[in-house]
Amino acid sequence: MASVEFDPVFVVEYARRMYRRATVATIVGVLMGAAAGAMLGGTAAFAYQFATSLRLTVHGFVPGINVEEATHLATKLAQVGAGGAGLAGALVGFYRGATAGLLYRLTAQTALGQVELRQRLDSLRDRQGP
């Protein structure tokens, strides 16, 4: 079996990649959470708009319904619902992404600790001599 040499440069490069993954995990978590939240909020708002369009149909039978006001309210609720749910989703995504990022950073710190330990052991061996 071939002997494996310790290469601190390789480990440091691995740690750098882990730090990059941590940053990407946080950003992707926020974006995916915001998109999912906005879709959920938009779906709820779409349901309300659909109900409003049914009122438009009913308006021919029940003239007491103010169609313009109901449509305006449905549009505003759609915007606020999608925005609010998107913000809530972004916060959940940030939490999830930050948690994944923490694990990547922990892996990087562990690898860097291995390099530091190896360097200290080598310096101790050098002081003791052959």
Secondary structure, 3 states (H helix, E strand, C coil): CCCCCCCHHHHHHHHHHHHHHHHHHHHHHHHHHHHHHHHHHHHHHHHHHHHHHHHHHHHCCCCCCCHHHHHHHHHHHHHHHHHHHHHHHHHHHHHHHHHHHHHHHHHHHHHHHHHHHHHHHHHHHHHHCC
